[in-house]
Amino acid sequence: MREITVNKEKPTVVKHTARIKSLLDEIIQEYREKIPPPSEAIFAQEKKILHKASDIFLKTEEDRSEKYSPPFLSLPLAHKMQNPASENR
């Protein structure tokens, strides 16, 4: 999450969960419009899995930041999340 590093913050579940969920929901919606899900049940399940993965990611980054201060905080992942079209280049 570029916003965290630009603001020289350390990732925390309490402070950053809402923002990462918001970004994830935006990306999910973009993909949903491009590739409609086969059913609402499948969409709901996949969305739940992605949100759980974001919870794990943020908690892992929070734990890691207690010992280390990464200069870019998984910047490649954040870049891919914000620019999904760049994966096909």
N, CA, C and O atoms as a Tinker XYZ file with bonds, in Angstrom:
   356  protein
     1  N      0.838000   -1.175000    0.000000    73     2
     2  CA     0.000000    0.000000    0.000000    64     1     3
     3  C      0.880000    1.235000    0.000000    63     2     4     5
     4  O      1.483000    1.614000    1.004000    81     3
     5  N      0.921000    1.816000   -1.128000    73     3     6
     6  CA     1.772000    2.978000   -1.340000    64     5     7
     7  C      1.454000    4.100000   -0.352000    63     6     8     9
     8  O      2.361000    4.796000    0.105000    81     7
     9  N      0.187000    4.281000   -0.023000    73     7    10
    10  CA    -0.210000    5.358000    0.892000    64     9    11
    11  C      0.491000    5.235000    2.241000    63    10    12    13
    12  O      0.869000    6.241000    2.842000    81    11
    13  N      0.663000    4.016000    2.710000    73    11    14
    14  CA     1.300000    3.799000    4.011000    64    13    15
    15  C      2.758000    4.229000    3.961000    63    14    16    17
    16  O      3.232000    4.933000    4.853000    81    15
    17  N      3.476000    3.803000    2.914000    73    15    18
    18  CA     4.895000    4.146000    2.841000    64    17    19
    19  C      5.104000    5.626000    2.573000    63    18    20    21
    20  O      6.033000    6.225000    3.115000    81    19
    21  N      4.256000    6.226000    1.747000    73    19    22
    22  CA     4.381000    7.660000    1.467000    64    21    23
    23  C      4.187000    8.463000    2.751000    63    22    24    25
    24  O      4.868000    9.464000    2.974000    81    23
    25  N      3.262000    8.024000    3.586000    73    23    26
    26  CA     2.998000    8.717000    4.857000    64    25    27
    27  C      3.947000    8.293000    5.967000    63    26    28    29
    28  O      3.815000    8.735000    7.109000    81    27
    29  N      4.909000    7.430000    5.627000    73    27    30
    30  CA     5.910000    6.929000    6.584000    64    29    31
    31  C      5.251000    6.285000    7.801000    63    30    32    33
    32  O      5.688000    6.463000    8.938000    81    31
    33  N      4.190000    5.532000    7.528000    73    31    34
    34  CA     3.493000    4.805000    8.579000    64    33    35
    35  C      3.902000    3.345000    8.529000    63    34    36    37
    36  O      4.460000    2.869000    7.540000    81    35
    37  N      3.618000    2.657000    9.598000    73    35    38
    38  CA     3.760000    1.202000    9.610000    64    37    39
    39  C      2.355000    0.631000    9.469000    63    38    40    41
    40  O      1.400000    1.186000   10.012000    81    39
    41  N      2.226000   -0.478000    8.743000    73    39    42
    42  CA     0.890000   -1.051000    8.556000    64    41    43
    43  C      0.326000   -1.594000    9.858000    63    42    44    45
    44  O      1.013000   -2.282000   10.612000    81    43
    45  N     -0.924000   -1.276000   10.106000    73    43    46
    46  CA    -1.605000   -1.821000   11.284000    64    45    47
    47  C     -3.003000   -2.266000   10.883000    63    46    48    49
    48  O     -3.664000   -1.633000   10.059000    81    47
    49  N     -3.430000   -3.348000   11.471000    73    47    50
    50  CA    -4.761000   -3.874000   11.191000    64    49    51
    51  C     -5.822000   -2.854000   11.587000    63    50    52    53
    52  O     -6.771000   -2.617000   10.839000    81    51
    53  N     -5.662000   -2.258000   12.750000    73    51    54
    54  CA    -6.659000   -1.319000   13.247000    64    53    55
    55  C     -6.800000   -0.103000   12.330000    63    54    56    57
    56  O     -7.913000    0.321000   12.020000    81    55
    57  N     -5.697000    0.438000   11.908000    73    55    58
    58  CA    -5.727000    1.684000   11.139000    64    57    59
    59  C     -5.985000    1.482000    9.648000    63    58    60    61
    60  O     -6.591000    2.346000    9.014000    81    59
    61  N     -5.537000    0.354000    9.066000    73    59    62
    62  CA    -5.541000    0.224000    7.616000    64    61    63
    63  C     -6.514000   -0.805000    7.031000    63    62    64    65
    64  O     -6.618000   -0.920000    5.810000    81    63
    65  N     -7.217000   -1.542000    7.865000    73    63    66
    66  CA    -8.144000   -2.556000    7.343000    64    65    67
    67  C     -9.215000   -1.941000    6.455000    63    66    68    69
    68  O     -9.481000   -2.454000    5.368000    81    67
    69  N     -9.823000   -0.873000    6.889000    73    67    70
    70  CA   -10.904000   -0.264000    6.100000    64    69    71
    71  C    -10.403000    0.178000    4.730000    63    70    72    73
    72  O    -11.103000    0.011000    3.731000    81    71
    73  N     -9.211000    0.733000    4.675000    73    71    74
    74  CA    -8.670000    1.208000    3.390000    64    73    75
    75  C     -8.359000    0.049000    2.455000    63    74    76    77
    76  O     -8.701000    0.100000    1.273000    81    75
    77  N     -7.715000   -0.996000    2.968000    73    75    78
    78  CA    -7.377000   -2.118000    2.097000    64    77    79
    79  C     -8.649000   -2.812000    1.609000    63    78    80    81
    80  O     -8.704000   -3.271000    0.468000    81    79
    81  N     -9.665000   -2.891000    2.460000    73    79    82
    82  CA   -10.949000   -3.494000    2.057000    64    81    83
    83  C    -11.607000   -2.643000    0.972000    63    82    84    85
    84  O    -12.176000   -3.178000    0.020000    81    83
    85  N    -11.530000   -1.339000    1.115000    73    83    86
    86  CA   -12.104000   -0.441000    0.127000    64    85    87
    87  C    -11.415000   -0.609000   -1.230000    63    86    88    89
    88  O    -12.083000   -0.705000   -2.259000    81    87
    89  N    -10.091000   -0.644000   -1.229000    73    87    90
    90  CA    -9.344000   -0.858000   -2.469000    64    89    91
    91  C     -9.696000   -2.204000   -3.087000    63    90    92    93
    92  O     -9.919000   -2.307000   -4.293000    81    91
    93  N     -9.745000   -3.225000   -2.256000    73    91    94
    94  CA   -10.067000   -4.566000   -2.741000    64    93    95
    95  C    -11.463000   -4.596000   -3.354000    63    94    96    97
    96  O    -11.659000   -5.188000   -4.416000    81    95
    97  N    -12.419000   -3.975000   -2.706000    73    95    98
    98  CA   -13.784000   -3.949000   -3.243000    64    97    99
    99  C    -13.849000   -3.239000   -4.599000    63    98   100   101
   100  O    -14.599000   -3.655000   -5.482000    81    99
   101  N    -13.074000   -2.179000   -4.762000    73    99   102
   102  CA   -13.018000   -1.480000   -6.047000    64   101   103
   103  C    -12.472000   -2.397000   -7.139000    63   102   104   105
   104  O    -13.016000   -2.455000   -8.242000    81   103
   105  N    -11.407000   -3.103000   -6.827000    73   103   106
   106  CA   -10.782000   -4.006000   -7.798000    64   105   107
   107  C    -11.719000   -5.165000   -8.127000    63   106   108   109
   108  O    -11.858000   -5.547000   -9.289000    81   107
   109  N    -12.350000   -5.716000   -7.113000    73   107   110
   110  CA   -13.303000   -6.809000   -7.333000    64   109   111
   111  C    -14.421000   -6.345000   -8.258000    63   110   112   113
   112  O    -14.812000   -7.078000   -9.166000    81   111
   113  N    -14.940000   -5.144000   -8.044000    73   111   114
   114  CA   -16.016000   -4.625000   -8.882000    64   113   115
   115  C    -15.558000   -4.440000  -10.327000    63   114   116   117
   116  O    -16.297000   -4.743000  -11.263000    81   115
   117  N    -14.330000   -3.940000  -10.501000    73   115   118
   118  CA   -13.796000   -3.770000  -11.854000    64   117   119
   119  C    -13.739000   -5.115000  -12.577000    63   118   120   121
   120  O    -14.151000   -5.226000  -13.731000    81   119
   121  N    -13.230000   -6.123000  -11.895000    73   119   122
   122  CA   -13.153000   -7.449000  -12.502000    64   121   123
   123  C    -14.541000   -8.035000  -12.743000    63   122   124   125
   124  O    -14.763000   -8.715000  -13.745000    81   123
   125  N    -15.459000   -7.779000  -11.845000    73   123   126
   126  CA   -16.819000   -8.296000  -11.997000    64   125   127
   127  C    -17.475000   -7.727000  -13.264000    63   126   128   129
   128  O    -18.208000   -8.425000  -13.964000    81   127
   129  N    -17.201000   -6.467000  -13.541000    73   127   130
   130  CA   -17.753000   -5.848000  -14.745000    64   129   131
   131  C    -17.116000   -6.414000  -16.010000    63   130   132   133
   132  O    -17.788000   -6.577000  -17.029000    81   131
   133  N    -15.814000   -6.715000  -15.945000    73   131   134
   134  CA   -15.112000   -7.262000  -17.110000    64   133   135
   135  C    -15.415000   -8.743000  -17.320000    63   134   136   137
   136  O    -15.585000   -9.202000  -18.450000    81   135
   137  N    -15.480000   -9.476000  -16.219000    73   135   138
   138  CA   -15.696000  -10.925000  -16.265000    64   137   139
   139  C    -16.825000  -11.268000  -15.305000    63   138   140   141
   140  O    -16.576000  -11.509000  -14.123000    81   139
   141  N    -18.043000  -11.293000  -15.784000    73   139   142
   142  CA   -19.174000  -11.588000  -14.893000    64   141   143
   143  C    -19.030000  -12.966000  -14.238000    63   142   144   145
   144  O    -18.617000  -13.925000  -14.891000    81   143
   145  N    -19.367000  -13.062000  -12.961000    73   143   146
   146  CA   -19.243000  -14.358000  -12.274000    64   145   147
   147  C    -20.303000  -15.333000  -12.781000    63   146   148   149
   148  O    -21.373000  -14.917000  -13.227000    81   147
   149  N    -20.002000  -16.634000  -12.712000    73   147   150
   150  CA   -20.970000  -17.629000  -13.173000    64   149   151
   151  C    -22.234000  -17.668000  -12.314000    63   150   152   153
   152  O    -23.306000  -18.034000  -12.796000    81   151
   153  N    -22.104000  -17.289000  -11.038000    73   151   154
   154  CA   -23.278000  -17.220000  -10.163000    64   153   155
   155  C    -22.960000  -16.314000   -8.981000    63   154   156   157
   156  O    -21.797000  -16.041000   -8.683000    81   155
   157  N    -24.015000  -15.853000   -8.315000    73   155   158
   158  CA   -23.828000  -14.991000   -7.142000    64   157   159
   159  C    -23.166000  -15.751000   -5.991000    63   158   160   161
   160  O    -22.376000  -15.180000   -5.239000    81   159
   161  N    -23.486000  -17.025000   -5.860000    73   159   162
   162  CA   -22.889000  -17.831000   -4.786000    64   161   163
   163  C    -21.378000  -17.950000   -4.976000    63   162   164   165
   164  O    -20.614000  -17.818000   -4.020000    81   163
   165  N    -20.956000  -18.198000   -6.207000    73   163   166
   166  CA   -19.521000  -18.297000   -6.487000    64   165   167
   167  C    -18.852000  -16.950000   -6.263000    63   166   168   169
   168  O    -17.766000  -16.879000   -5.689000    81   167
   169  N    -19.503000  -15.883000   -6.716000    73   167   170
   170  CA   -18.944000  -14.548000   -6.516000    64   169   171
   171  C    -18.769000  -14.248000   -5.033000    63   170   172   173
   172  O    -17.717000  -13.760000   -4.619000    81   171
   173  N    -19.779000  -14.532000   -4.240000    73   171   174
   174  CA   -19.717000  -14.267000   -2.804000    64   173   175
   175  C    -18.602000  -15.070000   -2.143000    63   174   176   177
   176  O    -17.891000  -14.553000   -1.281000    81   175
   177  N    -18.448000  -16.326000   -2.541000    73   175   178
   178  CA   -17.401000  -17.168000   -1.959000    64   177   179
   179  C    -16.006000  -16.664000   -2.337000    63   178   180   181
   180  O    -15.117000  -16.591000   -1.489000    81   179
   181  N    -15.822000  -16.321000   -3.604000    73   179   182
   182  CA   -14.521000  -15.816000   -4.048000    64   181   183
   183  C    -14.190000  -14.479000   -3.376000    63   182   184   185
   184  O    -13.042000  -14.233000   -3.008000    81   183
   185  N    -15.183000  -13.633000   -3.220000    73   183   186
   186  CA   -14.979000  -12.352000   -2.549000    64   185   187
   187  C    -14.569000  -12.570000   -1.087000    63   186   188   189
   188  O    -13.684000  -11.889000   -0.569000    81   187
   189  N    -15.221000  -13.518000   -0.446000    73   187   190
   190  CA   -14.882000  -13.851000    0.942000    64   189   191
   191  C    -13.433000  -14.332000    1.051000    63   190   192   193
   192  O    -12.718000  -13.953000    1.979000    81   191
   193  N    -13.012000  -15.155000    0.115000    73   191   194
   194  CA   -11.635000  -15.661000    0.101000    64   193   195
   195  C    -10.642000  -14.515000   -0.080000    63   194   196   197
   196  O     -9.620000  -14.461000    0.604000    81   195
   197  N    -10.939000  -13.609000   -0.991000    73   195   198
   198  CA   -10.044000  -12.469000   -1.221000    64   197   199
   199  C     -9.955000  -11.560000    0.007000    63   198   200   201
   200  O     -8.878000  -11.062000    0.337000    81   199
   201  N    -11.076000  -11.348000    0.674000    73   199   202
   202  CA   -11.051000  -10.514000    1.877000    64   201   203
   203  C    -10.257000  -11.193000    2.999000    63   202   204   205
   204  O     -9.542000  -10.524000    3.745000    81   203
   205  N    -10.380000  -12.494000    3.116000    73   203   206
   206  CA    -9.590000  -13.226000    4.119000    64   205   207
   207  C     -8.103000  -13.113000    3.787000    63   206   208   209
   208  O     -7.278000  -12.925000    4.680000    81   207
   209  N     -7.766000  -13.227000    2.507000    73   207   210
   210  CA    -6.366000  -13.087000    2.090000    64   209   211
   211  C     -5.841000  -11.687000    2.414000    63   210   212   213
   212  O     -4.689000  -11.540000    2.822000    81   211
   213  N     -6.670000  -10.666000    2.236000    73   211   214
   214  CA    -6.228000   -9.311000    2.565000    64   213   215
   215  C     -6.024000   -9.144000    4.070000    63   214   216   217
   216  O     -5.128000   -8.418000    4.502000    81   215
   217  N     -6.859000   -9.819000    4.871000    73   215   218
   218  CA    -6.682000   -9.792000    6.330000    64   217   219
   219  C     -5.333000  -10.399000    6.710000    63   218   220   221
   220  O     -4.593000   -9.847000    7.524000    81   219
   221  N     -5.035000  -11.536000    6.111000    73   219   222
   222  CA    -3.774000  -12.231000    6.394000    64   221   223
   223  C     -2.596000  -11.381000    5.941000    63   222   224   225
   224  O     -1.606000  -11.250000    6.660000    81   223
   225  N     -2.703000  -10.806000    4.755000    73   223   226
   226  CA    -1.643000   -9.953000    4.224000    64   225   227
   227  C     -1.351000   -8.789000    5.166000    63   226   228   229
   228  O     -0.196000   -8.539000    5.511000    81   227
   229  N     -2.393000   -8.084000    5.579000    73   227   230
   230  CA    -2.193000   -6.917000    6.431000    64   229   231
   231  C     -1.629000   -7.310000    7.792000    63   230   232   233
   232  O     -0.747000   -6.629000    8.315000    81   231
   233  N     -2.123000   -8.392000    8.366000    73   231   234
   234  CA    -1.601000   -8.853000    9.654000    64   233   235
   235  C     -0.132000   -9.256000    9.532000    63   234   236   237
   236  O      0.674000   -8.957000   10.413000    81   235
   237  N      0.207000   -9.928000    8.444000    73   235   238
   238  CA     1.597000  -10.331000    8.217000    64   237   239
   239  C      2.493000   -9.100000    8.088000    63   238   240   241
   240  O      3.581000   -9.056000    8.663000    81   239
   241  N      2.038000   -8.110000    7.338000    73   239   242
   242  CA     2.815000   -6.881000    7.185000    64   241   243
   243  C      2.951000   -6.139000    8.517000    63   242   244   245
   244  O      4.005000   -5.578000    8.816000    81   243
   245  N      1.895000   -6.141000    9.301000    73   243   246
   246  CA     1.954000   -5.507000   10.621000    64   245   247
   247  C      2.982000   -6.211000   11.497000    63   246   248   249
   248  O      3.810000   -5.556000   12.129000    81   247
   249  N      2.936000   -7.534000   11.539000    73   247   250
   250  CA     3.893000   -8.295000   12.343000    64   249   251
   251  C      5.323000   -8.070000   11.867000    63   250   252   253
   252  O      6.236000   -7.886000   12.672000    81   251
   253  N      5.505000   -8.087000   10.559000    73   251   254
   254  CA     6.840000   -7.903000    9.995000    64   253   255
   255  C      7.375000   -6.501000   10.278000    63   254   256   257
   256  O      8.573000   -6.330000   10.501000    81   255
   257  N      6.509000   -5.513000   10.271000    73   255   258
   258  CA     6.964000   -4.136000   10.468000    64   257   259
   259  C      7.428000   -3.871000   11.899000    63   258   260   261
   260  O      8.096000   -2.872000   12.167000    81   259
   261  N      7.069000   -4.773000   12.816000    73   259   262
   262  CA     7.556000   -4.616000   14.194000    64   261   263
   263  C      9.058000   -4.867000   14.272000    63   262   264   265
   264  O      9.745000   -4.302000   15.122000    81   263
   265  N      9.565000   -5.721000   13.375000    73   263   266
   266  CA    10.995000   -6.049000   13.367000    64   265   267
   267  C     11.757000   -5.325000   12.271000    63   266   268   269
   268  O     12.933000   -4.998000   12.434000    81   267
   269  N     11.089000   -5.076000   11.161000    73   267   270
   270  CA    11.744000   -4.494000    9.995000    64   269   271
   271  C     10.979000   -3.273000    9.526000    63   270   272   273
   272  O      9.801000   -3.095000    9.836000    81   271
   273  N     11.666000   -2.449000    8.784000    73   271   274
   274  CA    11.017000   -1.284000    8.198000    64   273   275
   275  C     11.231000   -1.338000    6.691000    63   274   276   277
   276  O     12.135000   -0.688000    6.167000    81   275
   277  N     10.395000   -2.118000    5.984000    73   275   278
   278  CA    10.592000   -2.256000    4.545000    64   277   279
   279  C     10.364000   -0.931000    3.826000    63   278   280   281
   280  O      9.387000   -0.236000    4.107000    81   279
   281  N     11.251000   -0.575000    2.905000    73   279   282
   282  CA    11.107000    0.715000    2.238000    64   281   283
   283  C      9.922000    0.787000    1.286000    63   282   284   285
   284  O      9.438000    1.879000    0.992000    81   283
   285  N      9.441000   -0.364000    0.795000    73   283   286
   286  CA     8.393000   -0.316000   -0.213000    64   285   287
   287  C      7.150000   -1.125000    0.128000    63   286   288   289
   288  O      6.219000   -1.135000   -0.677000    81   287
   289  N      7.074000   -1.801000    1.266000    73   287   290
   290  CA     5.890000   -2.506000    1.738000    64   289   291
   291  C      5.130000   -3.221000    0.625000    63   290   292   293
   292  O      4.022000   -2.825000    0.263000    81   291
   293  N      5.718000   -4.248000    0.103000    73   291   294
   294  CA     5.071000   -5.059000   -0.929000    64   293   295
   295  C      4.561000   -4.206000   -2.082000    63   294   296   297
   296  O      3.455000   -4.410000   -2.582000    81   295
   297  N      5.367000   -3.270000   -2.485000    73   295   298
   298  CA     4.989000   -2.351000   -3.555000    64   297   299
   299  C      4.630000   -3.071000   -4.849000    63   298   300   301
   300  O      3.679000   -2.660000   -5.513000    81   299
   301  N      5.345000   -4.130000   -5.242000    73   299   302
   302  CA     4.937000   -4.805000   -6.476000    64   301   303
   303  C      3.501000   -5.332000   -6.405000    63   302   304   305
   304  O      2.769000   -5.245000   -7.391000    81   303
   305  N      3.092000   -5.870000   -5.272000    73   303   306
   306  CA     1.726000   -6.359000   -5.127000    64   305   307
   307  C      0.736000   -5.200000   -5.222000    63   306   308   309
   308  O     -0.283000   -5.298000   -5.905000    81   307
   309  N      1.039000   -4.123000   -4.542000    73   307   310
   310  CA     0.146000   -2.965000   -4.578000    64   309   311
   311  C      0.030000   -2.429000   -6.002000    63   310   312   313
   312  O     -1.050000   -2.032000   -6.439000    81   311
   313  N      1.151000   -2.421000   -6.717000    73   311   314
   314  CA     1.131000   -1.941000   -8.096000    64   313   315
   315  C      0.248000   -2.835000   -8.959000    63   314   316   317
   316  O     -0.546000   -2.337000   -9.757000    81   315
   317  N      0.380000   -4.142000   -8.806000    73   315   318
   318  CA    -0.438000   -5.062000   -9.589000    64   317   319
   319  C     -1.910000   -4.920000   -9.231000    63   318   320   321
   320  O     -2.770000   -5.005000  -10.108000    81   319
   321  N     -2.211000   -4.702000   -7.948000    73   319   322
   322  CA    -3.601000   -4.544000   -7.537000    64   321   323
   323  C     -4.197000   -3.274000   -8.134000    63   322   324   325
   324  O     -5.373000   -3.246000   -8.497000    81   323
   325  N     -3.386000   -2.226000   -8.235000    73   323   326
   326  CA    -3.895000   -0.960000   -8.740000    64   325   327
   327  C     -3.862000   -0.896000  -10.262000    63   326   328   329
   328  O     -4.581000   -0.097000  -10.863000    81   327
   329  N     -3.025000   -1.738000  -10.901000    73   327   330
   330  CA    -2.879000   -1.732000  -12.351000    64   329   331
   331  C     -2.977000   -3.150000  -12.892000    63   330   332   333
   332  O     -1.984000   -3.666000  -13.406000    81   331
   333  N     -4.121000   -3.798000  -12.800000    73   331   334
   334  CA    -4.228000   -5.201000  -13.213000    64   333   335
   335  C     -3.888000   -5.423000  -14.680000    63   334   336   337
   336  O     -3.459000   -6.519000  -15.042000    81   335
   337  N     -4.060000   -4.434000  -15.525000    73   335   338
   338  CA    -3.750000   -4.586000  -16.942000    64   337   339
   339  C     -2.251000   -4.747000  -17.180000    63   338   340   341
   340  O     -1.850000   -5.314000  -18.197000    81   339
   341  N     -1.415000   -4.259000  -16.261000    73   339   342
   342  CA     0.035000   -4.330000  -16.446000    64   341   343
   343  C      0.551000   -5.762000  -16.330000    63   342   344   345
   344  O      1.691000   -6.029000  -16.710000    81   343
   345  N     -0.255000   -6.688000  -15.817000    73   343   346
   346  CA     0.173000   -8.079000  -15.673000    64   345   347
   347  C      0.323000   -8.744000  -17.031000    63   346   348   349
   348  O      1.096000   -9.693000  -17.164000    81   347
   349  N     -0.389000   -8.277000  -18.032000    73   347   350
   350  CA    -0.378000   -8.922000  -19.339000    64   349   351
   351  C      0.668000   -8.367000  -20.278000    63   350   352   353
   352  O      0.706000   -8.732000  -21.452000    81   351
   353  N      1.499000   -7.507000  -19.786000    73   351   354
   354  CA     2.528000   -6.904000  -20.653000    64   353   355
   355  C      3.758000   -7.754000  -20.702000    63   354   356
   356  O      4.724000   -7.404000  -21.380000    81   355
